[in-house]
């Protein structure tokens, strides 16, 4: 699954529309209230790491770095 579709699936899973989420992000983090701006970032793959952390937080998730186990 590409990153754009993965993020969109989390948005839907948590019961948000893109407009509702962007409105929440604008209120909480000062994001632009523009859905096309956010959609463009997803399409281009230009979402910054800090934005991804804020997005996860707004959806009720934590981004976690976990060391991969060795295969074998």
FIKOLZA-1660 file (N, C-alpha, C; in steps of 0.1 Angstrom, whole numbers, plus 5000, padded with zeros to 4 digits):
% residues 72
   i   px   py   pz ch aa at
   1 5009 4988 5000  A  X  N
   1 5000 5000 5000  A  X CA
   1 5009 5012 5000  A  X  C
   2 5006 5022 4992  A  X  N
   2 5014 5034 4992  A  X CA
   2 5010 5043 5004  A  X  C
   3 5019 5052 5007  A  X  N
   3 5018 5060 5020  A  X CA
   3 5005 5068 5019  A  X  C
   4 5002 5074 5008  A  X  N
   4 4990 5082 5007  A  X CA
   4 4978 5074 5011  A  X  C
   5 4976 5062 5005  A  X  N
   5 4964 5054 5008  A  X CA
   5 4965 5049 5022  A  X  C
   6 4976 5047 5028  A  X  N
   6 4977 5042 5041  A  X CA
   6 4973 5053 5051  A  X  C
   7 4977 5065 5049  A  X  N
   7 4973 5076 5057  A  X CA
   7 4958 5079 5056  A  X  C
   8 4953 5078 5044  A  X  N
   8 4939 5080 5042  A  X CA
   8 4930 5070 5048  A  X  C
   9 4936 5057 5049  A  X  N
   9 4928 5047 5055  A  X CA
   9 4928 5049 5071  A  X  C
  10 4938 5054 5076  A  X  N
  10 4938 5058 5091  A  X CA
  10 4928 5069 5093  A  X  C
  11 4927 5079 5085  A  X  N
  11 4918 5090 5086  A  X CA
  11 4903 5084 5086  A  X  C
  12 4900 5076 5077  A  X  N
  12 4887 5070 5076  A  X CA
  12 4884 5061 5087  A  X  C
  13 4894 5053 5091  A  X  N
  13 4892 5043 5102  A  X CA
  13 4888 5050 5115  A  X  C
  14 4894 5062 5117  A  X  N
  14 4891 5070 5129  A  X CA
  14 4878 5079 5128  A  X  C
  15 4871 5077 5117  A  X  N
  15 4858 5084 5115  A  X CA
  15 4859 5099 5111  A  X  C
  16 4870 5103 5105  A  X  N
  16 4871 5116 5100  A  X CA
  16 4870 5117 5085  A  X  C
  17 4865 5129 5081  A  X  N
  17 4866 5132 5067  A  X CA
  17 4879 5140 5066  A  X  C
  18 4884 5142 5054  A  X  N
  18 4897 5150 5052  A  X CA
  18 4894 5164 5057  A  X  C
  19 4883 5170 5054  A  X  N
  19 4879 5183 5058  A  X CA
  19 4879 5185 5073  A  X  C
  20 4873 5175 5080  A  X  N
  20 4872 5175 5095  A  X CA
  20 4886 5174 5101  A  X  C
  21 4895 5165 5095  A  X  N
  21 4908 5164 5101  A  X CA
  21 4916 5176 5099  A  X  C
  22 4916 5182 5087  A  X  N
  22 4924 5194 5084  A  X CA
  22 4919 5206 5093  A  X  C
  23 4906 5206 5096  A  X  N
  23 4901 5217 5105  A  X CA
  23 4907 5215 5119  A  X  C
  24 4907 5202 5123  A  X  N
  24 4913 5199 5136  A  X CA
  24 4928 5202 5137  A  X  C
  25 4935 5199 5126  A  X  N
  25 4949 5202 5125  A  X CA
  25 4952 5217 5125  A  X  C
  26 4943 5224 5119  A  X  N
  26 4945 5239 5118  A  X CA
  26 4943 5245 5132  A  X  C
  27 4933 5239 5140  A  X  N
  27 4931 5244 5153  A  X CA
  27 4942 5240 5163  A  X  C
  28 4946 5227 5162  A  X  N
  28 4956 5222 5172  A  X CA
  28 4970 5226 5169  A  X  C
  29 4974 5227 5156  A  X  N
  29 4988 5228 5152  A  X CA
  29 4991 5240 5143  A  X  C
  30 4980 5247 5139  A  X  N
  30 4982 5259 5130  A  X CA
  30 4985 5255 5116  A  X  C
  31 4980 5243 5112  A  X  N
  31 4981 5239 5098  A  X CA
  31 4973 5248 5089  A  X  C
  32 4976 5248 5077  A  X  N
  32 4967 5255 5067  A  X CA
  32 4954 5247 5067  A  X  C
  33 4943 5254 5066  A  X  N
  33 4930 5248 5065  A  X CA
  33 4927 5243 5052  A  X  C
  34 4936 5241 5043  A  X  N
  34 4934 5237 5029  A  X CA
  34 4935 5222 5027  A  X  C
  35 4924 5216 5024  A  X  N
  35 4924 5202 5020  A  X CA
  35 4933 5199 5008  A  X  C
  36 4931 5207 4997  A  X  N
  36 4940 5205 4985  A  X CA
  36 4955 5206 4988  A  X  C
  37 4959 5214 4998  A  X  N
  37 4973 5215 5002  A  X CA
  37 4977 5202 5008  A  X  C
  38 4969 5197 5017  A  X  N
  38 4972 5184 5024  A  X CA
  38 4972 5173 5014  A  X  C
  39 4962 5172 5006  A  X  N
  39 4961 5161 4995  A  X CA
  39 4973 5162 4986  A  X  C
  40 4978 5174 4983  A  X  N
  40 4990 5175 4974  A  X CA
  40 5002 5170 4981  A  X  C
  41 5003 5173 4994  A  X  N
  41 5015 5167 5001  A  X CA
  41 5015 5152 5001  A  X  C
  42 5003 5146 5003  A  X  N
  42 5002 5132 5003  A  X CA
  42 5005 5126 4989  A  X  C
  43 5000 5133 4979  A  X  N
  43 5002 5128 4965  A  X CA
  43 5017 5129 4961  A  X  C
  44 5024 5140 4965  A  X  N
  44 5038 5142 4962  A  X CA
  44 5047 5134 4971  A  X  C
  45 5042 5130 4983  A  X  N
  45 5051 5123 4992  A  X CA
  45 5059 5133 5000  A  X  C
  46 5054 5146 5002  A  X  N
  46 5062 5156 5008  A  X CA
  46 5058 5160 5022  A  X  C
  47 5051 5151 5029  A  X  N
  47 5047 5153 5042  A  X CA
  47 5059 5153 5051  A  X  C
  48 5062 5163 5059  A  X  N
  48 5074 5163 5067  A  X CA
  48 5072 5154 5080  A  X  C
  49 5082 5149 5085  A  X  N
  49 5082 5140 5097  A  X CA
  49 5074 5147 5108  A  X  C
  50 5076 5159 5111  A  X  N
  50 5069 5166 5122  A  X CA
  50 5054 5167 5119  A  X  C
  51 5051 5169 5107  A  X  N
  51 5037 5169 5103  A  X CA
  51 5030 5155 5105  A  X  C
  52 5038 5145 5102  A  X  N
  52 5033 5131 5103  A  X CA
  52 5031 5128 5118  A  X  C
  53 5040 5133 5127  A  X  N
  53 5038 5131 5141  A  X CA
  53 5025 5138 5146  A  X  C
  54 5023 5151 5142  A  X  N
  54 5011 5158 5145  A  X CA
  54 4999 5151 5140  A  X  C
  55 4999 5146 5128  A  X  N
  55 4988 5140 5122  A  X CA
  55 4984 5127 5130  A  X  C
  56 4994 5119 5133  A  X  N
  56 4992 5107 5141  A  X CA
  56 4986 5111 5155  A  X  C
  57 4991 5121 5161  A  X  N
  57 4986 5125 5174  A  X CA
  57 4971 5129 5173  A  X  C
  58 4968 5137 5163  A  X  N
  58 4954 5141 5161  A  X CA
  58 4944 5129 5158  A  X  C
  59 4950 5119 5153  A  X  N
  59 4942 5107 5150  A  X CA
  59 4942 5097 5162  A  X  C
  60 4950 5100 5173  A  X  N
  60 4950 5092 5184  A  X CA
  60 4961 5081 5184  A  X  C
  61 4971 5083 5176  A  X  N
  61 4982 5073 5174  A  X CA
  61 4995 5079 5178  A  X  C
  62 5005 5070 5181  A  X  N
  62 5019 5074 5184  A  X CA
  62 5027 5068 5172  A  X  C
  63 5036 5075 5167  A  X  N
  63 5046 5070 5158  A  X CA
  63 5057 5064 5166  A  X  C
  64 5060 5051 5164  A  X  N
  64 5070 5044 5172  A  X CA
  64 5081 5038 5164  A  X  C
  65 5093 5041 5168  A  X  N
  65 5105 5035 5161  A  X CA
  65 5108 5022 5168  A  X  C
  66 5108 5011 5161  A  X  N
  66 5111 4998 5167  A  X CA
  66 5121 4991 5158  A  X  C
  67 5131 4986 5165  A  X  N
  67 5142 4979 5158  A  X CA
  67 5137 4966 5152  A  X  C
  68 5140 4963 5140  A  X  N
  68 5135 4951 5133  A  X CA
  68 5143 4939 5139  A  X  C
  69 5136 4928 5141  A  X  N
  69 5142 4916 5145  A  X CA
  69 5150 4909 5134  A  X  C
  70 5160 4902 5138  A  X  N
  70 5168 4894 5128  A  X CA
  70 5161 4882 5123  A  X  C
  71 5161 4880 5110  A  X  N
  71 5155 4868 5104  A  X CA
  71 5165 4856 5105  A  X  C
  72 5159 4845 5106  A  X  N
  72 5168 4833 5105  A  X CA
  72 5165 4824 5115  A  X  C
% end
